[in-house]
Amino acid sequence: MASGTTLNVVNWIGAGLSTGVFAIRAWTRLFIVRSIGLDDFFMLLSLLASLAAAGLITTSVHYGMGSQTEGTILASKYSFLSGIPIMMAQGFGRIAFAFTLLSVMGTTPARQWFLYTIIAFQFIWLVVVLALSYGLCSPVSAFWDSAQVQAQECLVKYHNVVVDGWNYFETVWDACTDFSLALFPALILSSTNMQMRLKLGLIALMGLGVLTGICAIVKAVEYSLLFSNTENSNYAQATIFIWTVVQQYIVIIAASIPCCRAFFTKTDRTTVGNSNEPGAYSRGRITLKPRKAKHPPTRQIRPQASRTLIGDSDDEPLNMGMIHLSDVSTGIPHFPR
């Protein structure tokens, strides 16, 4: 078990790393590849929700959550309310990554249907889990105020519905979604004719979501043990929240790192425009007007190679900040249709 101090350290380190990675992602999309989309919008929402959750968790720790003493009403209140932005952060993060995969790899109807299904079910899951967690009791304050008449009834209902039932379904759903989004790029990239080094690197970067699935499983186990440790449940909560915040931050970082690749490759910041016209909208993305290069490149770039690196001309990972021209040695890799 961990203390509230440990929770605060892990919480804000994760918040700082997530903010930094997202800042690099935003810079890459706006000023290097000149293309923004729905995935960037939902990732921003995920980050904002994570920061809101971090503030509520810190406030809960301030009032005693994660301490050896009995928890206070305010500690229970803020820890309970932090669940709303936490679930939004995780849900929006998965939606953002699904939109990223849709833009890069959604070149066939089957892939598009798969990714759209995940996006739709994430919205449904978010509504259901919020309703179950916060709609079981009226007034909601009875969840954290044991002095209210409905408090015991709410606790029993919450334990029967959420702890003994929904908790296991949610764990399976989260883990399956995270593993599916992480393994989907590997299945697609494995059949391309990229350089093996580049292929393995992209599979590793885009497969970091496996870690979130592992966190979901560990969190569910700790959550079940919480109610069997009634003597020190206030202290045990900190361990659950640590795994929870780690999971939500990994969602943001794992979904953003592949989009930051163009930020770290080469010193030449010349923008290569999208094959779409500036302002064109395609599969959730808008192409911005390319900036004029201060120092024109000295070598010639084949027009075709700059257009189609993976998939259709409208779906270039170059414009996603994921692949650079110099990473492709021969030929023009493509996904099988």
Short mmCIF file of the C-alpha atoms (twelve columns), coordinates in Angstrom:
data_MODEL
# 
_entry.id   MODEL 
# 
loop_
_atom_site.group_PDB 
_atom_site.id 
_atom_site.type_symbol 
_atom_site.label_atom_id 
_atom_site.label_alt_id 
_atom_site.label_comp_id 
_atom_site.label_asym_id 
_atom_site.label_seq_id 
_atom_site.Cartn_x 
_atom_site.Cartn_y 
_atom_site.Cartn_z 
_atom_site.pdbx_PDB_model_num 
ATOM 1   C CA . MET A 1   0.000   0.000  0.000   1 
ATOM 2   C CA . ALA A 2   1.081   3.566  -0.689  1 
ATOM 3   C CA . SER A 3   0.629   6.818  1.188   1 
ATOM 4   C CA . GLY A 4   -1.043  9.991  0.034   1 
ATOM 5   C CA . THR A 5   2.351   11.636 -0.398  1 
ATOM 6   C CA . THR A 6   3.457   8.909  -2.798  1 
ATOM 7   C CA . LEU A 7   0.195   9.338  -4.686  1 
ATOM 8   C CA . ASN A 8   0.796   13.066 -5.076  1 
ATOM 9   C CA . VAL A 9   4.327   12.509 -6.375  1 
ATOM 10  C CA . VAL A 10  3.228   9.923  -8.947  1 
ATOM 11  C CA . ASN A 11  0.188   12.000 -9.865  1 
ATOM 12  C CA . TRP A 12  2.027   15.222 -10.681 1 
ATOM 13  C CA . ILE A 13  5.010   13.558 -12.330 1 
ATOM 14  C CA . GLY A 14  2.543   11.867 -14.649 1 
ATOM 15  C CA . ALA A 15  0.703   15.150 -15.210 1 
ATOM 16  C CA . GLY A 16  3.956   16.898 -16.097 1 
ATOM 17  C CA . LEU A 17  5.092   14.182 -18.506 1 
ATOM 18  C CA . SER A 18  1.678   14.056 -20.187 1 
ATOM 19  C CA . THR A 19  1.573   17.816 -20.600 1 
ATOM 20  C CA . GLY A 20  5.083   17.855 -22.058 1 
ATOM 21  C CA . VAL A 21  4.378   15.059 -24.529 1 
ATOM 22  C CA . PHE A 22  1.126   16.677 -25.617 1 
ATOM 23  C CA . ALA A 23  2.897   20.028 -26.096 1 
ATOM 24  C CA . ILE A 24  5.391   18.357 -28.449 1 
ATOM 25  C CA . ARG A 25  2.506   16.642 -30.239 1 
ATOM 26  C CA . ALA A 26  0.667   19.947 -30.678 1 
ATOM 27  C CA . TRP A 27  3.804   21.710 -31.940 1 
ATOM 28  C CA . THR A 28  4.466   18.883 -34.416 1 
ATOM 29  C CA . ARG A 29  0.937   18.941 -35.772 1 
ATOM 30  C CA . LEU A 30  0.614   22.736 -36.005 1 
ATOM 31  C CA . PHE A 31  4.073   23.843 -37.147 1 
ATOM 32  C CA . ILE A 32  5.805   20.834 -38.740 1 
ATOM 33  C CA . VAL A 33  3.294   18.549 -40.432 1 
ATOM 34  C CA . ARG A 34  0.607   21.273 -40.625 1 
ATOM 35  C CA . SER A 35  -2.338  18.962 -40.058 1 
ATOM 36  C CA . ILE A 36  -4.772  18.821 -37.126 1 
ATOM 37  C CA . GLY A 37  -7.737  16.577 -36.483 1 
ATOM 38  C CA . LEU A 38  -10.320 15.142 -34.122 1 
ATOM 39  C CA . ASP A 39  -7.669  12.989 -32.477 1 
ATOM 40  C CA . ASP A 40  -5.835  16.150 -31.351 1 
ATOM 41  C CA . PHE A 41  -9.083  17.650 -30.042 1 
ATOM 42  C CA . PHE A 42  -10.017 14.588 -27.995 1 
ATOM 43  C CA . MET A 43  -6.470  14.230 -26.704 1 
ATOM 44  C CA . LEU A 44  -6.623  17.828 -25.482 1 
ATOM 45  C CA . LEU A 45  -9.888  17.022 -23.689 1 
ATOM 46  C CA . SER A 46  -8.236  13.958 -22.165 1 
ATOM 47  C CA . LEU A 47  -5.313  16.025 -20.885 1 
ATOM 48  C CA . LEU A 48  -7.580  18.731 -19.428 1 
ATOM 49  C CA . ALA A 49  -9.693  16.083 -17.688 1 
ATOM 50  C CA . SER A 50  -6.516  14.478 -16.299 1 
ATOM 51  C CA . LEU A 51  -5.322  17.782 -14.869 1 
ATOM 52  C CA . ALA A 52  -8.752  18.360 -13.295 1 
ATOM 53  C CA . ALA A 53  -8.579  14.901 -11.738 1 
ATOM 54  C CA . ALA A 54  -5.066  15.610 -10.471 1 
ATOM 55  C CA . GLY A 55  -6.345  18.707 -8.673  1 
ATOM 56  C CA . LEU A 56  -9.233  16.827 -7.041  1 
ATOM 57  C CA . ILE A 57  -6.987  13.950 -5.967  1 
ATOM 58  C CA . THR A 58  -4.473  16.357 -4.453  1 
ATOM 59  C CA . THR A 59  -7.271  18.087 -2.559  1 
ATOM 60  C CA . SER A 60  -8.484  14.719 -1.275  1 
ATOM 61  C CA . VAL A 61  -4.973  13.847 -0.067  1 
ATOM 62  C CA . HIS A 62  -4.793  17.242 1.652   1 
ATOM 63  C CA . TYR A 63  -7.900  16.337 3.650   1 
ATOM 64  C CA . GLY A 64  -6.571  12.936 4.670   1 
ATOM 65  C CA . MET A 65  -6.994  10.420 1.842   1 
ATOM 66  C CA . GLY A 66  -4.131  7.915  1.916   1 
ATOM 67  C CA . SER A 67  -3.258  8.578  5.564   1 
ATOM 68  C CA . GLN A 68  -3.127  6.059  8.399   1 
ATOM 69  C CA . THR A 69  -5.961  7.835  10.214  1 
ATOM 70  C CA . GLU A 70  -9.655  7.571  9.466   1 
ATOM 71  C CA . GLY A 71  -10.660 9.485  6.347   1 
ATOM 72  C CA . THR A 72  -12.608 12.718 6.578   1 
ATOM 73  C CA . ILE A 73  -15.811 13.597 4.741   1 
ATOM 74  C CA . LEU A 74  -13.984 16.051 2.496   1 
ATOM 75  C CA . ALA A 75  -11.344 13.460 1.625   1 
ATOM 76  C CA . SER A 76  -14.065 11.014 0.582   1 
ATOM 77  C CA . LYS A 77  -15.937 13.717 -1.304  1 
ATOM 78  C CA . TYR A 78  -13.033 14.837 -3.484  1 
ATOM 79  C CA . SER A 79  -11.744 11.315 -4.114  1 
ATOM 80  C CA . PHE A 80  -15.237 10.285 -5.210  1 
ATOM 81  C CA . LEU A 81  -15.704 13.311 -7.467  1 
ATOM 82  C CA . SER A 82  -12.295 12.780 -9.075  1 
ATOM 83  C CA . GLY A 83  -13.710 9.683  -10.750 1 
ATOM 84  C CA . ILE A 84  -15.654 11.833 -13.235 1 
ATOM 85  C CA . PRO A 85  -12.646 13.478 -14.929 1 
ATOM 86  C CA . ILE A 86  -10.629 10.260 -14.581 1 
ATOM 87  C CA . MET A 87  -13.149 8.280  -16.629 1 
ATOM 88  C CA . MET A 88  -13.432 11.118 -19.147 1 
ATOM 89  C CA . ALA A 89  -9.645  11.269 -19.497 1 
ATOM 90  C CA . GLN A 90  -9.360  7.553  -20.183 1 
ATOM 91  C CA . GLY A 91  -12.328 7.448  -22.551 1 
ATOM 92  C CA . PHE A 92  -11.304 10.517 -24.570 1 
ATOM 93  C CA . GLY A 93  -7.727  9.241  -24.740 1 
ATOM 94  C CA . ARG A 94  -8.820  5.967  -26.330 1 
ATOM 95  C CA . ILE A 95  -11.126 7.817  -28.730 1 
ATOM 96  C CA . ALA A 96  -8.234  10.074 -29.748 1 
ATOM 97  C CA . PHE A 97  -5.959  7.125  -30.484 1 
ATOM 98  C CA . ALA A 98  -8.699  5.404  -32.480 1 
ATOM 99  C CA . PHE A 99  -9.097  8.552  -34.612 1 
ATOM 100 C CA . THR A 100 -5.322  8.606  -35.140 1 
ATOM 101 C CA . LEU A 101 -5.356  5.020  -36.372 1 
ATOM 102 C CA . LEU A 102 -8.361  5.807  -38.554 1 
ATOM 103 C CA . SER A 103 -6.501  8.640  -40.272 1 
ATOM 104 C CA . VAL A 104 -3.333  6.621  -40.815 1 
ATOM 105 C CA . MET A 105 -4.545  3.070  -41.327 1 
ATOM 106 C CA . GLY A 106 -8.260  3.314  -42.121 1 
ATOM 107 C CA . THR A 107 -7.766  2.459  -45.780 1 
ATOM 108 C CA . THR A 108 -10.287 -0.389 -45.979 1 
ATOM 109 C CA . PRO A 109 -13.969 -0.591 -44.944 1 
ATOM 110 C CA . ALA A 110 -13.199 -3.366 -42.441 1 
ATOM 111 C CA . ARG A 111 -10.605 -1.288 -40.625 1 
ATOM 112 C CA . GLN A 112 -12.848 1.753  -40.640 1 
ATOM 113 C CA . TRP A 113 -15.788 -0.167 -39.193 1 
ATOM 114 C CA . PHE A 114 -13.557 -1.675 -36.491 1 
ATOM 115 C CA . LEU A 115 -12.225 1.710  -35.384 1 
ATOM 116 C CA . TYR A 116 -15.604 3.481  -35.634 1 
ATOM 117 C CA . THR A 117 -17.105 0.709  -33.487 1 
ATOM 118 C CA . ILE A 118 -14.481 1.252  -30.798 1 
ATOM 119 C CA . ILE A 119 -15.118 5.008  -30.882 1 
ATOM 120 C CA . ALA A 120 -18.890 4.563  -30.607 1 
ATOM 121 C CA . PHE A 121 -18.646 2.056  -27.764 1 
ATOM 122 C CA . GLN A 122 -16.253 4.327  -25.869 1 
ATOM 123 C CA . PHE A 123 -18.916 7.044  -25.847 1 
ATOM 124 C CA . ILE A 124 -21.547 4.520  -24.716 1 
ATOM 125 C CA . TRP A 125 -19.213 3.114  -22.062 1 
ATOM 126 C CA . LEU A 126 -18.508 6.599  -20.721 1 
ATOM 127 C CA . VAL A 127 -22.219 7.380  -20.298 1 
ATOM 128 C CA . VAL A 128 -22.998 4.006  -18.694 1 
ATOM 129 C CA . VAL A 129 -20.104 4.022  -16.240 1 
ATOM 130 C CA . LEU A 130 -20.853 7.583  -15.113 1 
ATOM 131 C CA . ALA A 131 -24.524 6.709  -14.650 1 
ATOM 132 C CA . LEU A 132 -23.718 3.581  -12.625 1 
ATOM 133 C CA . SER A 133 -21.099 5.231  -10.467 1 
ATOM 134 C CA . TYR A 134 -22.964 8.432  -9.705  1 
ATOM 135 C CA . GLY A 135 -26.628 7.651  -10.320 1 
ATOM 136 C CA . LEU A 136 -27.151 4.837  -7.835  1 
ATOM 137 C CA . CYS A 137 -27.861 7.101  -4.919  1 
ATOM 138 C CA . SER A 138 -29.860 10.250 -4.284  1 
ATOM 139 C CA . PRO A 139 -28.569 12.541 -2.981  1 
ATOM 140 C CA . VAL A 140 -25.093 11.815 -4.324  1 
ATOM 141 C CA . SER A 141 -23.557 13.290 -1.161  1 
ATOM 142 C CA . ALA A 142 -24.679 10.163 0.718   1 
ATOM 143 C CA . PHE A 143 -21.787 8.343  -0.919  1 
ATOM 144 C CA . TRP A 144 -19.251 10.299 1.133   1 
ATOM 145 C CA . ASP A 145 -21.296 11.556 4.090   1 
ATOM 146 C CA . SER A 146 -21.963 8.629  6.423   1 
ATOM 147 C CA . ALA A 147 -24.159 10.810 8.654   1 
ATOM 148 C CA . GLN A 148 -26.944 10.872 6.070   1 
ATOM 149 C CA . VAL A 149 -29.849 8.437  6.372   1 
ATOM 150 C CA . GLN A 150 -29.279 6.973  2.886   1 
ATOM 151 C CA . ALA A 151 -25.551 6.421  3.437   1 
ATOM 152 C CA . GLN A 152 -25.674 2.751  4.441   1 
ATOM 153 C CA . GLU A 153 -28.190 1.890  1.735   1 
ATOM 154 C CA . CYS A 154 -26.039 3.656  -0.882  1 
ATOM 155 C CA . LEU A 155 -22.915 1.841  0.268   1 
ATOM 156 C CA . VAL A 156 -24.608 -1.563 0.011   1 
ATOM 157 C CA . LYS A 157 -26.036 -0.744 -3.426  1 
ATOM 158 C CA . TYR A 158 -22.686 0.550  -4.657  1 
ATOM 159 C CA . HIS A 159 -20.914 -2.568 -3.400  1 
ATOM 160 C CA . ASN A 160 -23.398 -4.971 -5.014  1 
ATOM 161 C CA . VAL A 161 -23.644 -3.210 -8.386  1 
ATOM 162 C CA . VAL A 162 -20.225 -1.638 -8.922  1 
ATOM 163 C CA . VAL A 163 -17.743 -3.594 -6.820  1 
ATOM 164 C CA . ASP A 164 -19.100 -7.122 -7.254  1 
ATOM 165 C CA . GLY A 165 -20.460 -6.653 -10.764 1 
ATOM 166 C CA . TRP A 166 -19.507 -3.733 -12.979 1 
ATOM 167 C CA . ASN A 167 -15.910 -3.638 -11.755 1 
ATOM 168 C CA . TYR A 168 -15.106 -6.945 -13.463 1 
ATOM 169 C CA . PHE A 169 -16.918 -6.096 -16.687 1 
ATOM 170 C CA . GLU A 170 -15.219 -2.695 -16.837 1 
ATOM 171 C CA . THR A 171 -11.817 -4.320 -16.336 1 
ATOM 172 C CA . VAL A 172 -12.379 -6.789 -19.170 1 
ATOM 173 C CA . TRP A 173 -13.703 -4.030 -21.431 1 
ATOM 174 C CA . ASP A 174 -10.824 -1.640 -20.700 1 
ATOM 175 C CA . ALA A 175 -8.192  -4.329 -21.123 1 
ATOM 176 C CA . CYS A 176 -9.689  -5.661 -24.367 1 
ATOM 177 C CA . THR A 177 -10.009 -2.141 -25.816 1 
ATOM 178 C CA . ASP A 178 -6.445  -1.200 -24.871 1 
ATOM 179 C CA . PHE A 179 -4.993  -4.448 -26.201 1 
ATOM 180 C CA . SER A 180 -7.002  -4.153 -29.429 1 
ATOM 181 C CA . LEU A 181 -5.852  -0.583 -30.095 1 
ATOM 182 C CA . ALA A 182 -2.263  -1.547 -29.290 1 
ATOM 183 C CA . LEU A 183 -2.173  -4.696 -31.444 1 
ATOM 184 C CA . PHE A 184 -4.102  -3.246 -34.398 1 
ATOM 185 C CA . PRO A 185 -1.083  -1.278 -35.750 1 
ATOM 186 C CA . ALA A 186 1.154   -4.332 -35.338 1 
ATOM 187 C CA . LEU A 187 -1.125  -6.452 -37.518 1 
ATOM 188 C CA . ILE A 188 -1.211  -3.773 -40.221 1 
ATOM 189 C CA . LEU A 189 2.462   -2.797 -40.149 1 
ATOM 190 C CA . SER A 190 3.687   -6.393 -40.150 1 
ATOM 191 C CA . SER A 191 2.522   -6.798 -43.763 1 
ATOM 192 C CA . THR A 192 4.247   -3.680 -45.130 1 
ATOM 193 C CA . ASN A 193 7.592   -3.533 -46.930 1 
ATOM 194 C CA . MET A 194 9.161   -0.961 -44.629 1 
ATOM 195 C CA . GLN A 195 12.663  -1.303 -43.285 1 
ATOM 196 C CA . MET A 196 12.564  -3.776 -40.424 1 
ATOM 197 C CA . ARG A 197 14.073  -1.247 -38.010 1 
ATOM 198 C CA . LEU A 198 11.406  1.326  -38.836 1 
ATOM 199 C CA . LYS A 199 8.633   -1.268 -38.749 1 
ATOM 200 C CA . LEU A 200 9.608   -2.590 -35.315 1 
ATOM 201 C CA . GLY A 201 10.038  0.934  -33.994 1 
ATOM 202 C CA . LEU A 202 6.548   1.995  -35.063 1 
ATOM 203 C CA . ILE A 203 5.005   -1.211 -33.725 1 
ATOM 204 C CA . ALA A 204 6.687   -0.597 -30.364 1 
ATOM 205 C CA . LEU A 205 5.652   3.065  -30.238 1 
ATOM 206 C CA . MET A 206 2.048   2.451  -31.234 1 
ATOM 207 C CA . GLY A 207 1.798   -0.626 -29.006 1 
ATOM 208 C CA . LEU A 208 2.470   1.169  -25.734 1 
ATOM 209 C CA . GLY A 209 -1.248  0.928  -25.029 1 
ATOM 210 C CA . VAL A 210 -0.628  -2.629 -23.818 1 
ATOM 211 C CA . LEU A 211 0.615   -1.040 -20.596 1 
ATOM 212 C CA . THR A 212 -2.770  0.587  -19.962 1 
ATOM 213 C CA . GLY A 213 -4.468  -2.794 -20.230 1 
ATOM 214 C CA . ILE A 214 -2.074  -4.187 -17.635 1 
ATOM 215 C CA . CYS A 215 -2.773  -1.222 -15.348 1 
ATOM 216 C CA . ALA A 216 -6.529  -1.830 -15.689 1 
ATOM 217 C CA . ILE A 217 -6.131  -5.430 -14.503 1 
ATOM 218 C CA . VAL A 218 -3.920  -4.519 -11.533 1 
ATOM 219 C CA . LYS A 219 -6.277  -1.682 -10.555 1 
ATOM 220 C CA . ALA A 220 -9.281  -4.034 -10.567 1 
ATOM 221 C CA . VAL A 221 -7.495  -6.463 -8.256  1 
ATOM 222 C CA . GLU A 222 -6.553  -3.679 -5.840  1 
ATOM 223 C CA . TYR A 223 -10.107 -2.323 -6.010  1 
ATOM 224 C CA . SER A 224 -11.550 -5.673 -4.965  1 
ATOM 225 C CA . LEU A 225 -9.096  -5.941 -2.070  1 
ATOM 226 C CA . LEU A 226 -10.007 -2.463 -0.841  1 
ATOM 227 C CA . PHE A 227 -13.339 -3.566 0.610   1 
ATOM 228 C CA . SER A 228 -11.795 -6.583 2.333   1 
ATOM 229 C CA . ASN A 229 -9.365  -4.272 4.128   1 
ATOM 230 C CA . THR A 230 -11.940 -2.309 6.095   1 
ATOM 231 C CA . GLU A 231 -9.521  -1.578 8.965   1 
ATOM 232 C CA . ASN A 232 -7.327  0.609  6.767   1 
ATOM 233 C CA . SER A 233 -9.402  1.296  3.665   1 
ATOM 234 C CA . ASN A 234 -8.569  5.011  3.684   1 
ATOM 235 C CA . TYR A 235 -4.849  4.240  3.403   1 
ATOM 236 C CA . ALA A 236 -5.444  1.540  0.786   1 
ATOM 237 C CA . GLN A 237 -7.264  3.989  -1.498  1 
ATOM 238 C CA . ALA A 238 -3.964  5.663  -2.382  1 
ATOM 239 C CA . THR A 239 -2.699  2.467  -4.057  1 
ATOM 240 C CA . ILE A 240 -5.806  2.255  -6.241  1 
ATOM 241 C CA . PHE A 241 -5.500  5.894  -7.250  1 
ATOM 242 C CA . ILE A 242 -1.833  5.425  -8.132  1 
ATOM 243 C CA . TRP A 243 -2.691  2.700  -10.638 1 
ATOM 244 C CA . THR A 244 -5.618  4.775  -11.872 1 
ATOM 245 C CA . VAL A 245 -3.580  7.912  -12.630 1 
ATOM 246 C CA . VAL A 246 -0.758  5.848  -14.125 1 
ATOM 247 C CA . GLN A 247 -3.298  4.265  -16.470 1 
ATOM 248 C CA . GLN A 248 -4.796  7.579  -17.596 1 
ATOM 249 C CA . TYR A 249 -1.392  9.192  -18.170 1 
ATOM 250 C CA . ILE A 250 -0.101  6.213  -20.133 1 
ATOM 251 C CA . VAL A 251 -3.165  6.525  -22.395 1 
ATOM 252 C CA . ILE A 252 -2.181  10.128 -23.212 1 
ATOM 253 C CA . ILE A 253 1.549   9.473  -23.575 1 
ATOM 254 C CA . ALA A 254 1.210   6.228  -25.540 1 
ATOM 255 C CA . ALA A 255 -1.252  7.782  -27.996 1 
ATOM 256 C CA . SER A 256 0.815   10.964 -28.436 1 
ATOM 257 C CA . ILE A 257 4.407   9.712  -28.734 1 
ATOM 258 C CA . PRO A 258 3.966   8.208  -32.248 1 
ATOM 259 C CA . CYS A 259 2.670   11.591 -33.448 1 
ATOM 260 C CA . CYS A 260 5.800   13.374 -32.167 1 
ATOM 261 C CA . ARG A 261 8.283   11.510 -34.326 1 
ATOM 262 C CA . ALA A 262 8.749   14.300 -36.872 1 
ATOM 263 C CA . PHE A 263 9.748   16.630 -34.028 1 
ATOM 264 C CA . PHE A 264 12.871  14.568 -33.327 1 
ATOM 265 C CA . THR A 265 13.899  13.555 -36.851 1 
ATOM 266 C CA . LYS A 266 16.345  15.596 -38.907 1 
ATOM 267 C CA . THR A 267 17.332  19.229 -38.456 1 
ATOM 268 C CA . ASP A 268 15.533  20.341 -41.596 1 
ATOM 269 C CA . ARG A 269 12.198  21.808 -40.532 1 
ATOM 270 C CA . THR A 270 10.959  22.357 -44.073 1 
ATOM 271 C CA . THR A 271 7.287   21.549 -44.191 1 
ATOM 272 C CA . VAL A 272 6.122   19.030 -46.740 1 
ATOM 273 C CA . GLY A 273 2.498   19.772 -47.495 1 
ATOM 274 C CA . ASN A 274 -0.323  17.279 -47.569 1 
ATOM 275 C CA . SER A 275 -1.567  16.025 -50.902 1 
ATOM 276 C CA . ASN A 276 -4.886  17.668 -50.018 1 
ATOM 277 C CA . GLU A 277 -5.386  21.350 -50.670 1 
ATOM 278 C CA . PRO A 278 -5.021  23.626 -47.611 1 
ATOM 279 C CA . GLY A 279 -8.242  23.587 -45.634 1 
ATOM 280 C CA . ALA A 280 -9.319  20.203 -46.993 1 
ATOM 281 C CA . TYR A 281 -11.076 17.916 -44.531 1 
ATOM 282 C CA . SER A 282 -10.488 14.172 -44.724 1 
ATOM 283 C CA . ARG A 283 -11.323 11.487 -42.145 1 
ATOM 284 C CA . GLY A 284 -11.347 13.834 -39.206 1 
ATOM 285 C CA . ARG A 285 -8.314  15.902 -40.241 1 
ATOM 286 C CA . ILE A 286 -7.830  19.409 -41.615 1 
ATOM 287 C CA . THR A 287 -4.771  20.254 -43.695 1 
ATOM 288 C CA . LEU A 288 -3.222  23.616 -42.889 1 
ATOM 289 C CA . LYS A 289 -1.461  25.809 -45.409 1 
ATOM 290 C CA . PRO A 290 2.222   24.763 -45.680 1 
ATOM 291 C CA . ARG A 291 4.768   27.278 -44.488 1 
ATOM 292 C CA . LYS A 292 7.365   28.523 -46.904 1 
ATOM 293 C CA . ALA A 293 10.798  27.102 -46.182 1 
ATOM 294 C CA . LYS A 294 13.428  29.662 -45.136 1 
ATOM 295 C CA . HIS A 295 16.173  27.582 -46.735 1 
ATOM 296 C CA . PRO A 296 14.974  25.539 -49.711 1 
ATOM 297 C CA . PRO A 297 16.275  21.953 -49.696 1 
ATOM 298 C CA . THR A 298 19.349  21.336 -51.849 1 
ATOM 299 C CA . ARG A 299 18.330  17.858 -52.914 1 
ATOM 300 C CA . GLN A 300 15.418  16.866 -55.062 1 
ATOM 301 C CA . ILE A 301 12.560  14.871 -53.551 1 
ATOM 302 C CA . ARG A 302 10.553  12.623 -55.779 1 
ATOM 303 C CA . PRO A 303 6.993   13.993 -55.845 1 
ATOM 304 C CA . GLN A 304 5.462   10.528 -55.645 1 
ATOM 305 C CA . ALA A 305 7.496   9.501  -52.609 1 
ATOM 306 C CA . SER A 306 6.449   12.633 -50.755 1 
ATOM 307 C CA . ARG A 307 2.820   11.856 -51.405 1 
ATOM 308 C CA . THR A 308 2.220   8.246  -50.559 1 
ATOM 309 C CA . LEU A 309 4.205   6.592  -47.792 1 
ATOM 310 C CA . ILE A 310 1.433   4.466  -46.355 1 
ATOM 311 C CA . GLY A 311 -2.053  3.969  -47.708 1 
ATOM 312 C CA . ASP A 312 -3.920  6.527  -49.771 1 
ATOM 313 C CA . SER A 313 -2.517  9.935  -50.632 1 
ATOM 314 C CA . ASP A 314 -4.979  11.403 -48.146 1 
ATOM 315 C CA . ASP A 315 -3.631  9.282  -45.291 1 
ATOM 316 C CA . GLU A 316 0.074   10.063 -45.188 1 
ATOM 317 C CA . PRO A 317 1.692   9.326  -41.816 1 
ATOM 318 C CA . LEU A 318 4.167   12.062 -42.811 1 
ATOM 319 C CA . ASN A 319 1.403   14.529 -42.129 1 
ATOM 320 C CA . MET A 320 0.672   12.799 -38.854 1 
ATOM 321 C CA . GLY A 321 4.228   13.433 -37.654 1 
ATOM 322 C CA . MET A 322 5.006   9.726  -37.576 1 
ATOM 323 C CA . ILE A 323 7.227   8.930  -40.560 1 
ATOM 324 C CA . HIS A 324 9.927   10.929 -42.321 1 
ATOM 325 C CA . LEU A 325 10.991  10.572 -45.933 1 
ATOM 326 C CA . SER A 326 14.500  9.526  -44.988 1 
ATOM 327 C CA . ASP A 327 13.173  6.502  -43.123 1 
ATOM 328 C CA . VAL A 328 12.113  4.807  -46.342 1 
ATOM 329 C CA . SER A 329 15.109  3.546  -48.253 1 
ATOM 330 C CA . THR A 330 13.590  1.964  -51.318 1 
ATOM 331 C CA . GLY A 331 10.162  1.678  -52.839 1 
ATOM 332 C CA . ILE A 332 6.946   3.152  -51.562 1 
ATOM 333 C CA . PRO A 333 5.574   1.043  -48.659 1 
ATOM 334 C CA . HIS A 334 1.843   0.576  -48.646 1 
ATOM 335 C CA . PHE A 335 -0.781  -1.319 -46.747 1 
ATOM 336 C CA . PRO A 336 -2.487  -4.229 -48.532 1 
ATOM 337 C CA . ARG A 337 -6.009  -3.341 -49.524 1 
# 
